[in-house]
Amino acid sequence: MRVAILSSEAVPFAKTGGLGDVAGALPKALRSVGVDSLLVLPLFEQTERKLLRAQVIDNLEVEWPSGTRRASVWLSDAAGAPAFLIDAPEYFARSSVYGFGDDHERFAFFCRAALALLKRLGPTPDIVHLNDWPGGFAATELRVRRALDPFYHRTRTLFSIHNLAYHGSFDPRDLDRLGFNTPERREPFMMEGAASALKAGLMMSDMLSTVSHRYSLEIQTPEFGHGLEWILRARRDRLVGITNGVDYDVWNPETDQYLAAHFNADNLEGKRMCKLDLLRRYNLPEELDRPIIASISRLTGQKGFDLIREAAAQILMTGAFFISLGSGAREYEDFFQALRDHAPRQVGTYRGFNEPLSHQIEAGADIFLMPSQFEPCGLNQMYSLRYGTVPVVRATGGLDDTVEDFDRSRGTGNGFKFGPYSAPAMLEKISEALYCYGEPEVWKQIQLNGMRVDNSWQAAAQKYLELYRTTAQT
C-alpha cells in the first residue's frame, strides 16, 4: 500500500492547529504498520531550513493556465517519514501559513505541484490522502485526470475533514484562472454563488473521514454542518470517524525535553516540580497547593472563550490560578490581558504560540479547561491525560469521545465534561473538579485513570490502513 499525504501544514515544518500535528505524526505511524507513506506540503518561510536534508528536484514543471511554472522540491526526514516540501517563494514565502486574499490560488498551485511531483517520485500511489479545504483542488483534479492520465488510473482519494467550519471560499470567477474551466471541474466548487474548495473535496473524493466518531455524526446535522450537512448525509456510507492519536515520542512526561522534571504514573513527584517551574515562568506566587487551571488554544469563538469570559470572575473567586497560552481574535487577547492586569498574582497570560511552554503548561497545570462550542477531535485534552492534568471539557466531538466523566462511586473516569453550552454548566464542572482536587487520593485516582489511557497513533494508524484498503476498492 503506497499512500501520499498532502497537507497544507505539518509538524515540525509548519503548524497552526491540530491538522499540523496529525499530518506530521500520521506518516510515521503508517510506516510502523507497513504502509509506504510519504508527506507532501509547501515549504513556508517559517520552516526551519535545518530540517531539510537536500534539494532533490530543481525543475519541477507545474501545469498552470497561464503557462508552465517551475518549482523546486526539498526532502526531509524530520517527521520520521519522507517529506517533500514544494518551494515556490511567490506563493509560500509569506509571514503566515494562511490569511491572504490569494489563499485559494496558493493552495490550488500547491495541489497541481504535488500531483506533478508524485509522477516524479516513482510508483503510482494507491491512495492520495487529502486534508481540509486546500485538498479540494487536488480531489477535483484527480477525479478528472483518472480518465485521462494512465499514471493515476488506479489512484483513489481519501478526504479528511479536520474542521468543517473552514470552507476555503473564493470568487467563482477565479475558477477559470485556476484551470477549473470545464463543467466537470467547475461544478463541484459551486455553493450559493461562491466557490468552496471544501465542498469540492467532499463531492469529488472517493472516501471521507473525520477526526472522531462523534464529530462524524454531528456534521450531518444543521447545527454543525455549516451548510454542507446534505452532502455528508448523502455520502454517510463513505464517511468514517477515526480519532486522532498522540505522538508519545513527543508528548511523554517521562522523556519530554522541555520539562523541569520527568514523571510517570508510578511516580508523580516530578509533576510538582513542573508546577513550581510553571508558576515561576508566569511570575505567580509559588503556592503549590493552589490549583492551576490552564488553557492552550487558538483564541476563537469556537473554543468557548465567550464562556470563559462570562465566568471569569467566578473562576477567580475559587482562588485557583488561571494560565493561558494562545493568540487569535483581538477581543479575546484583550480580555486575557485585562484579566491579568486585574489579578496579576492569580492570572498568567502568554500571547502567541510557544511550543516549549505548551509542554510546560501540560506538565505543570492541574486542570485543563476546554469548553469548545464544537471540537472535531482536539489533541490537548489527550496530551493532558498523559501528563496527569485533568481535563474539564464540553461533551462535543472528540472531547466527548476521549474524556470519560469521573464517577466517584466506581472510581472510573479521567476528567469532567458538561453538556449545555453555557457558563453555569461549565462552572458546575469546574467546581466539581476543584472539590475533587481538595481530596488528594481521589484526585490521584483521576490522574492515574487518564495517564493509563492509550491514545497512541498505533491504533489510529491501523484504522487508517483498513480505510485505505476500503478506499482502494471503490
ZAMARGU-4260 file (C-alpha; in steps of 0.2 Angstrom, whole numbers, plus 5000, padded with zeros to 4 digits):
<rodrens>
0) 5000/5000/5000 | 5008/5017/4994 | 5000/5032/5002 | 5004/5050/4998 | 4998/5063/5011
5) 4995/5080/5005 | 4993/5093/5019 | 4995/5112/5020 | 5004/5111/5036 | 5013/5098/5046
10) 5024/5097/5062 | 5039/5100/5063 | 5038/5111/5047 | 5023/5122/5050 | 5008/5122/5061
15) 4993/5132/5065 | 4982/5119/5073 | 4978/5101/5075 | 4980/5097/5056 | 4998/5101/5058
20) 5000/5088/5072 | 4990/5075/5063 | 4999/5077/5046 | 5016/5077/5055 | 5013/5061/5065
25) 5002/5050/5053 | 5015/5046/5040 | 5027/5039/5053 | 5013/5029/5062 | 5008/5022/5045
30) 5026/5016/5041 | 5025/5006/5058 | 5010/4996/5051 | 5019/4993/5034 | 5012/5007/5024
35) 5024/5015/5011 | 5019/5033/5016 | 5026/5050/5011 | 5021/5068/5015 | 5019/5082/5003
40) 5017/5100/5009 | 5023/5118/5005 | 5040/5125/5010 | 5035/5140/5020 | 5045/5155/5026
45) 5044/5149/5044 | 5050/5132/5041 | 5067/5130/5049 | 5080/5126/5035 | 5090/5114/5046
50) 5075/5102/5045 | 5079/5100/5026 | 5091/5086/5020 | 5093/5091/5002 | 5085/5099/4987
55) 5080/5084/4976 | 5072/5092/4962 | 5076/5110/4955 | 5065/5110/4939 | 5048/5103/4944
60) 5036/5108/4930 | 5019/5113/4935 | 5004/5115/4923 | 4996/5131/4925 | 4983/5140/4915
65) 4994/5155/4911 | 5009/5144/4906 | 5020/5131/4914 | 5028/5136/4930 | 5043/5129/4939
70) 5046/5125/4957 | 5059/5116/4967 | 5057/5102/4980 | 5066/5098/4996 | 5067/5082/5005
75) 5067/5080/5024 | 5067/5065/5036 | 5062/5076/5051 | 5045/5069/5053 | 5050/5051/5053
80) 5045/5048/5035 | 5050/5055/5019 | 5043/5073/5017 | 5044/5083/5001 | 5042/5102/5003
85) 5037/5111/4987 | 5047/5128/4986 | 5038/5141/4977 | 5043/5158/4985 | 5029/5168/4976
90) 5016/5158/4985 | 5024/5152/5001 | 5037/5164/5007 | 5024/5173/5017 | 5023/5179/5035
95) 5010/5165/5040 | 5003/5149/5033 | 4985/5156/5029 | 4976/5173/5029 | 4980/5180/5012
100) 4967/5186/4998 | 4975/5173/4986 | 4975/5158/4998 | 4964/5149/4985 | 4977/5152/4971
105) 4991/5147/4983 | 4984/5130/4988 | 4977/5127/4970 | 4995/5129/4964 | 5002/5118/4978
110) 4989/5104/4973 | 4995/5105/4955 | 5013/5104/4960 | 5010/5090/4972 | 5002/5079/4958
115) 5016/5084/4946 | 5029/5079/4960 | 5021/5062/4963 | 5024/5057/4945 | 5042/5061/4948
120) 5044/5050/4963 | 5041/5033/4957 | 5027/5021/4959 | 5009/5027/4957 | 5001/5030/4975
125) 4986/5018/4979 | 4979/5032/4989 | 4981/5051/4989 | 4976/5057/5007 | 4969/5075/5006
130) 4966/5086/5021 | 4954/5100/5024 | 4949/5113/5011 | 4966/5115/5002 | 4965/5097/4997
135) 4948/5101/4987 | 4958/5106/4972 | 4968/5090/4971 | 4952/5080/4974 | 4944/5088/4959
140) 4959/5087/4948 | 4962/5069/4952 | 4945/5063/4948 | 4946/5071/4931 | 4964/5065/4927
145) 4960/5047/4931 | 4951/5045/4915 | 4965/5055/4905 | 4982/5050/4913 | 4986/5032/4915
150) 4998/5035/4929 | 4983/5040/4940 | 4971/5027/4933 | 4970/5016/4949 | 4973/5030/4962
155) 4959/5034/4974 | 4957/5048/4986 | 4953/5050/5004 | 4947/5067/5010 | 4949/5070/5029
160) 4939/5084/5037 | 4948/5092/5052 | 4937/5107/5054 | 4921/5109/5043 | 4920/5127/5048
165) 4933/5132/5035 | 4927/5131/5018 | 4941/5139/5008 | 4928/5150/4999 | 4933/5162/4985
170) 4926/5171/4970 | 4920/5158/4957 | 4926/5170/4943 | 4943/5164/4948 | 4940/5146/4944
175) 4944/5149/4926 | 4961/5157/4931 | 4965/5142/4941 | 4962/5130/4927 | 4945/5123/4933
180) 4936/5129/4917 | 4926/5114/4912 | 4909/5109/4919 | 4916/5093/4927 | 4930/5104/4936
185) 4919/5119/4940 | 4903/5112/4946 | 4909/5103/4962 | 4915/5120/4969 | 4899/5130/4967
190) 4890/5134/4983 | 4877/5148/4984 | 4886/5160/4972 | 4903/5156/4979 | 4916/5143/4976
195) 4921/5132/4990 | 4936/5121/4989 | 4930/5111/5004 | 4913/5107/4995 | 4924/5101/4980
200) 4934/5089/4991 | 4918/5082/4999 | 4910/5079/4982 | 4925/5073/4972 | 4934/5061/4984
205) 4931/5043/4984 | 4930/5041/5003 | 4928/5054/5018 | 4935/5053/5035 | 4934/5065/5050
210) 4944/5065/5066 | 4932/5057/5079 | 4916/5046/5078 | 4905/5059/5087 | 4910/5073/5075
215) 4906/5062/5060 | 4888/5061/5067 | 4887/5080/5072 | 4892/5086/5055 | 4877/5078/5047
220) 4866/5090/5056 | 4862/5108/5053 | 4870/5114/5069 | 4887/5108/5065 | 4886/5105/5046
225) 4890/5123/5040 | 4878/5121/5025 | 4886/5105/5019 | 4877/5093/5030 | 4866/5087/5015
230) 4882/5081/5006 | 4888/5072/5022 | 4871/5064/5024 | 4871/5059/5006 | 4888/5051/5007
235) 4887/5044/5025 | 4891/5027/5019 | 4908/5034/5014 | 4911/5044/5030 | 4921/5037/5044
240) 4927/5044/5060 | 4944/5040/5067 | 4950/5049/5082 | 4967/5056/5081 | 4982/5049/5090
245) 4995/5056/5101 | 5014/5055/5096 | 5021/5049/5113 | 5038/5051/5106 | 5035/5070/5108
250) 5021/5071/5121 | 5028/5060/5135 | 5031/5066/5153 | 5045/5053/5156 | 5056/5060/5142
255) 5049/5077/5137 | 5064/5088/5133 | 5055/5104/5139 | 5051/5099/5157 | 5060/5104/5173
260) 5057/5086/5179 | 5051/5070/5172 | 5037/5059/5180 | 5025/5045/5176 | 5010/5036/5183
265) 5021/5026/5195 | 5030/5042/5202 | 5021/5059/5201 | 5034/5069/5211 | 5041/5077/5196
270) 5024/5085/5191 | 5025/5095/5207 | 5042/5102/5202 | 5035/5106/5185 | 5021/5115/5193
275) 5034/5126/5203 | 5043/5129/5186 | 5027/5135/5178 | 5022/5147/5192 | 5039/5154/5190
280) 5038/5156/5172 | 5022/5166/5174 | 5029/5176/5189 | 5015/5169/5200 | 5016/5166/5219
285) 5025/5149/5222 | 5010/5142/5231 | 5010/5123/5226 | 4994/5118/5234 | 4983/5131/5225
290) 4976/5123/5209 | 4981/5129/5192 | 4968/5129/5178 | 4975/5131/5161 | 4970/5134/5143
295) 4981/5132/5127 | 4971/5137/5111 | 4968/5147/5096 | 4958/5162/5103 | 4942/5160/5093
300) 4923/5159/5097 | 4923/5140/5093 | 4934/5136/5108 | 4922/5143/5121 | 4931/5159/5126
305) 4914/5168/5127 | 4910/5156/5141 | 4927/5159/5150 | 4924/5177/5148 | 4907/5176/5156
310) 4913/5165/5170 | 4930/5173/5174 | 4925/5182/5190 | 4918/5166/5197 | 4933/5156/5192
315) 4945/5168/5201 | 4933/5168/5216 | 4938/5150/5218 | 4956/5155/5222 | 4963/5145/5208
320) 4977/5151/5197 | 4972/5154/5179 | 4985/5152/5165 | 4983/5154/5146 | 4993/5152/5131
325) 4987/5157/5113 | 4983/5170/5101 | 4968/5174/5089 | 4954/5186/5090 | 4958/5203/5097
330) 4943/5203/5108 | 4950/5188/5117 | 4968/5193/5118 | 4962/5210/5126 | 4951/5200/5138
335) 4965/5190/5144 | 4977/5204/5146 | 4964/5214/5156 | 4961/5199/5167 | 4980/5198/5170
340) 4980/5217/5174 | 4966/5214/5186 | 4973/5200/5195 | 4992/5199/5192 | 4995/5187/5206
345) 4982/5175/5200 | 4982/5176/5181 | 4996/5172/5169 | 4994/5175/5150 | 5006/5172/5135
350) 5000/5180/5119 | 5006/5169/5104 | 5012/5151/5102 | 5027/5144/5111 | 5030/5125/5109
355) 5041/5123/5124 | 5029/5132/5135 | 5014/5122/5129 | 5023/5106/5136 | 5027/5115/5152
360) 5009/5120/5154 | 5003/5102/5151 | 5015/5096/5164 | 5013/5109/5177 | 4994/5113/5177
365) 4982/5103/5187 | 4966/5106/5177 | 4965/5109/5158 | 4949/5119/5153 | 4942/5116/5135
370) 4924/5122/5134 | 4923/5121/5115 | 4907/5125/5106 | 4912/5112/5094 | 4928/5102/5093
375) 4931/5089/5079 | 4944/5080/5089 | 4955/5090/5100 | 4973/5085/5105 | 4976/5095/5121
380) 4964/5085/5131 | 4973/5069/5126 | 4990/5077/5130 | 4983/5082/5147 | 4978/5065/5151
385) 4995/5059/5148 | 5003/5072/5159 | 4991/5070/5174 | 4982/5086/5170 | 4964/5083/5172
390) 4953/5089/5158 | 4937/5099/5160 | 4928/5099/5143 | 4912/5101/5134 | 4904/5085/5128
395) 4906/5088/5110 | 4915/5080/5095 | 4932/5071/5100 | 4931/5079/5118 | 4916/5068/5121
400) 4925/5053/5113 | 4941/5054/5123 | 4936/5061/5140 | 4926/5050/5152 | 4916/5059/5166
405) 4923/5054/5183 | 4911/5043/5193 | 4915/5044/5212 | 4906/5028/5216 | 4915/5017/5204
410) 4932/5026/5204 | 4931/5027/5185 | 4933/5042/5173 | 4948/5053/5168 | 4940/5070/5168
415) 4924/5081/5169 | 4913/5085/5155 | 4897/5096/5153 | 4883/5096/5140 | 4874/5113/5138
420) 4885/5126/5130 | 4883/5138/5145 | 4894/5146/5158 | 4884/5139/5173 | 4886/5122/5166
425) 4905/5124/5164 | 4906/5132/5181 | 4897/5117/5189 | 4910/5105/5182 | 4925/5116/5187
430) 4918/5117/5205 | 4916/5098/5205 | 4934/5096/5199 | 4941/5108/5212 | 4931/5099/5225
435) 4940/5083/5220 | 4957/5092/5219 | 4954/5095/5238 | 4954/5076/5241 | 4972/5071/5236
440) 4968/5052/5235 | 4953/5055/5224 | 4962/5067/5213 | 4977/5055/5211 | 4965/5041/5205
445) 4958/5053/5192 | 4975/5057/5186 | 4981/5039/5185 | 4965/5034/5176 | 4970/5047/5162
450) 4988/5043/5162 | 4985/5025/5159 | 4974/5028/5143 | 4982/5023/5127 | 4979/5036/5114
455) 4994/5032/5104 | 4995/5033/5085 | 4996/5014/5083 | 4978/5011/5085 | 4973/5025/5073
460) 4986/5020/5060 | 4978/5003/5059 | 4961/5010/5057 | 4968/5021/5043 | 4976/5006/5035
465) 4959/4997/5035 | 4951/5013/5027 | 4964/5014/5014 | 4960/4996/5009 | 4942/5000/5008
470) 4945/5016/4998 | 4957/5007/4985 | 4942/4995/4981 | 4930/5009/4977
</rodrens>
